[in-house]
Amino acid sequence: MTAGVQLQASSDFEQDRAEYEKESRRYRLTRRIRAAGAYTILTIFVLMAVGPVIYLISPAFRDSVSLFAYPPQWIPRNPSLENIRFLFTHTGYARWAFNTIVLAFGATILTLITNTLAGYAFARLSFPGKKVIFFAVLATLMVPVAAVLAPTYLLVREIGTWPIIGKPIIGLDTYGGLILPLSVSPLGVFMMRQFIQTLPAGLYEAAKLDGASDWRILRKIVLPLIKPALVVLAIFVFMMQWAQFLWPLVATSGDKYRVLTVGIASLNGQFVTNWGVMAAAALLTLIPVTIVFLFFQKWFVQASMAGALKQ
């Protein structure tokens, strides 16, 4: 009897082990298929994103005539820096780059200030119409930029006629008029509000009991704790403003305040276009923003993880 039970137990064990090995092989196969599919999709997206940038390298170091050679030359046979030299000697590229740096840094700093103040107000302060105003701010995300372009243009032009704060401080063809309409981001307000709301309410209440004002609480408690959110917002805003095109196109009328995106578009001639020069300009324009992202990449990932853990 005992031998029969042992035999049956051994048979059941072998059957369970075979079933386990079968399921294990199936799980490993499924995991490999999913991993292969994920890497395939990621590779496609990477090629779509990086492919045009890589293609810019070849025409940037060739003359425009050789760009139309057949078969196409992916690797320049006689690379030259002529396009870059032409860019700095016959165009206002250096001035465009300076204006873009001023726009990107100025808009980023002002956006961090305004969005942090607005986010703190919506997260911690109580005032009439708080929810209505907050939803009104979010509703502006659904308004196309082109729809408010004309009113913004008329407003900045009108401010330019005012005494003291008008030209040369704010107005058309000024740095103030170029930066000020881009200094508030509804998405940034929402982001800062949500991040500040995740902070422990006990910190705010304890500071209030100690007699701290809202300004002191914001400076001494909130700002040190929301550095991850500030880093993420700064990177997003900087990259967005570096590629800004529509408003600078409308707000500027000459090279003195023209930015890179508008300047590069102006290189497209009516009858003849020097594609090599345009490729060199586009390639040089990508370098600074790429360096900024790579430099802050570690902080960006840490900030994103910190926000996820707080949630």
MOZI-V90139 format. One record per residue. RES is the residue in three letters. PHI is phi in whole degrees, -180 to 180 (* if undefined). PSI is psi in whole degrees, -180 to 180 (NA if undefined). Layout:
{{RES;PHI;PSI} {RES;PHI;PSI}}
//
This chain:
{{MET;*;-44} {THR;-65;-41} {ALA;-62;-38} {GLY;-66;-41} {VAL;-65;-43} {GLN;-64;-39} {LEU;-64;-43} {GLN;-65;-41} {ALA;-65;-42} {SER;-64;-40} {SER;-65;-43} {ASP;-64;-38} {PHE;-65;-44} {GLU;-63;-39} {GLN;-66;-43} {ASP;-65;-40} {ARG;-67;-40} {ALA;-64;-41} {GLU;-65;-40} {TYR;-65;-44} {GLU;-64;-37} {LYS;-64;-47} {GLU;-66;-36} {SER;-65;-43} {ARG;-64;-40} {ARG;-64;-40} {TYR;-67;-43} {ARG;-65;-40} {LEU;-64;-44} {THR;-63;-41} {ARG;-65;-40} {ARG;-66;-39} {ILE;-65;-43} {ARG;-64;-41} {ALA;-64;-42} {ALA;-63;-42} {GLY;-64;-42} {ALA;-64;-44} {TYR;-67;-34} {THR;-65;-46} {ILE;-64;-43} {LEU;-63;-39} {THR;-64;-41} {ILE;-62;-46} {PHE;-65;-38} {VAL;-64;-43} {LEU;-64;-38} {MET;-65;-36} {ALA;-82;-42} {VAL;-91;-26} {GLY;-54;-52} {PRO;-61;-35} {VAL;-67;-43} {ILE;-64;-38} {TYR;-65;-27} {LEU;-65;-27} {ILE;-64;-41} {SER;-66;-56} {PRO;-68;-21} {ALA;-66;-23} {PHE;-114;24} {ARG;-133;160} {ASP;-79;158} {SER;-63;-30} {VAL;-65;-43} {SER;-70;-13} {LEU;-68;-24} {PHE;-101;14} {ALA;-71;149} {TYR;-127;130} {PRO;-71;157} {PRO;-60;145} {GLN;-99;104} {TRP;-75;-32} {ILE;-114;121} {PRO;-60;134} {ARG;-77;-39} {ASN;-127;78} {PRO;-62;144} {SER;-144;152} {LEU;-97;16} {GLU;-62;-40} {ASN;-63;-42} {ILE;-68;-41} {ARG;-63;-44} {PHE;-62;-37} {LEU;-62;-40} {PHE;-89;-17} {THR;-103;-26} {HIS;-118;0} {THR;-132;173} {GLY;-94;36} {TYR;-60;-42} {ALA;-61;-42} {ARG;-67;-40} {TRP;-61;-42} {ALA;-64;-42} {PHE;-62;-45} {ASN;-63;-38} {THR;-66;-40} {ILE;-63;-44} {VAL;-61;-45} {LEU;-62;-49} {ALA;-65;-48} {PHE;-70;-42} {GLY;-64;-47} {ALA;-66;-36} {THR;-65;-46} {ILE;-64;-47} {LEU;-65;-37} {THR;-65;-42} {LEU;-60;-41} {ILE;-67;-53} {THR;-66;-42} {ASN;-70;-35} {THR;-67;-44} {LEU;-64;-45} {ALA;-67;-42} {GLY;-62;-40} {TYR;-66;-41} {ALA;-63;-45} {PHE;-72;-25} {ALA;-88;-37} {ARG;-121;-21} {LEU;-93;157} {SER;-119;125} {PHE;-155;156} {PRO;-61;137} {GLY;73;23} {LYS;-60;-50} {LYS;-67;-38} {VAL;-64;-44} {ILE;-65;-40} {PHE;-64;-44} {PHE;-69;-29} {ALA;-67;-39} {VAL;-63;-45} {LEU;-66;-32} {ALA;-65;-25} {THR;-67;-17} {LEU;-65;-25} {MET;-88;-4} {VAL;-90;123} {PRO;-62;147} {VAL;-61;-38} {ALA;-64;-27} {ALA;-70;-28} {VAL;-105;7} {LEU;-67;-47} {ALA;-65;-47} {PRO;-60;-39} {THR;-65;-41} {TYR;-61;-46} {LEU;-65;-38} {LEU;-66;-47} {VAL;-65;-38} {ARG;-63;-40} {GLU;-67;-42} {ILE;-62;-33} {GLY;-64;-20} {THR;-91;-7} {TRP;-75;150} {PRO;-74;157} {ILE;71;-63} {ILE;-93;-1} {GLY;-75;-156} {LYS;-59;142} {PRO;-93;15} {ILE;-85;-57} {ILE;-129;137} {GLY;152;-179} {LEU;-69;145} {ASP;58;43} {THR;-139;157} {TYR;-66;-36} {GLY;-63;-45} {GLY;-68;-26} {LEU;-76;-37} {ILE;-91;-41} {LEU;-57;-46} {PRO;-66;-14} {LEU;-104;11} {SER;-92;6} {VAL;-134;133} {SER;-123;115} {PRO;-57;-38} {LEU;-65;-37} {GLY;-67;-38} {VAL;-62;-45} {PHE;-62;-44} {MET;-63;-47} {MET;-67;-38} {ARG;-63;-45} {GLN;-66;-38} {PHE;-70;-42} {ILE;-66;-34} {GLN;-66;-23} {THR;-78;-12} {LEU;-69;146} {PRO;-59;130} {ALA;-66;-24} {GLY;-62;-33} {LEU;-63;-44} {TYR;-66;-44} {GLU;-67;-40} {ALA;-64;-41} {ALA;-66;-37} {LYS;-65;-40} {LEU;-65;-30} {ASP;-81;-1} {GLY;88;16} {ALA;-76;140} {SER;-80;169} {ASP;-64;-36} {TRP;-63;-42} {ARG;-69;-39} {ILE;-63;-41} {LEU;-65;-43} {ARG;-76;-41} {LYS;-93;-26} {ILE;-116;-53} {VAL;-71;-51} {LEU;-59;-44} {PRO;-62;-27} {LEU;-87;-18} {ILE;-107;20} {LYS;-56;-41} {PRO;-57;-43} {ALA;-66;-38} {LEU;-64;-39} {VAL;-65;-48} {VAL;-61;-47} {LEU;-64;-40} {ALA;-63;-41} {ILE;-66;-46} {PHE;-61;-48} {VAL;-66;-43} {PHE;-60;-47} {MET;-66;-37} {MET;-67;-44} {GLN;-75;-29} {TRP;-63;-33} {ALA;-98;12} {GLN;-64;135} {PHE;-130;-50} {LEU;-66;-50} {TRP;-67;-46} {PRO;-60;-31} {LEU;-64;-38} {VAL;-83;-36} {ALA;-84;-11} {THR;-122;151} {SER;-130;5} {GLY;-156;177} {ASP;-67;-19} {LYS;-61;-35} {TYR;-124;12} {ARG;-75;141} {VAL;-100;176} {LEU;-62;-45} {THR;-62;-43} {VAL;-71;-39} {GLY;-64;-44} {ILE;-64;-39} {ALA;-64;-31} {SER;-72;-15} {LEU;-73;-13} {ASN;-77;102} {GLY;-72;165} {GLN;-73;-36} {PHE;-115;-39} {VAL;-129;135} {THR;-125;128} {ASN;-86;92} {TRP;-67;-30} {GLY;-64;-42} {VAL;-67;-41} {MET;-65;-39} {ALA;-66;-41} {ALA;-64;-41} {ALA;-65;-44} {ALA;-65;-39} {LEU;-65;-45} {LEU;-66;-32} {THR;-69;-30} {LEU;-75;-25} {ILE;-63;-50} {PRO;-61;-45} {VAL;-68;-31} {THR;-67;-42} {ILE;-63;-42} {VAL;-61;-44} {PHE;-66;-43} {LEU;-66;-36} {PHE;-68;-39} {PHE;-98;9} {GLN;-60;-44} {LYS;-62;-45} {TRP;-65;-37} {PHE;-64;-45} {VAL;-66;-43} {GLN;-63;-40} {ALA;-66;-42} {SER;-64;-42} {MET;-66;-37} {ALA;-65;-41} {GLY;-65;-38} {ALA;-67;-41} {LEU;-67;-35} {LYS;-66;-35} {GLN;-67;NA}}
//
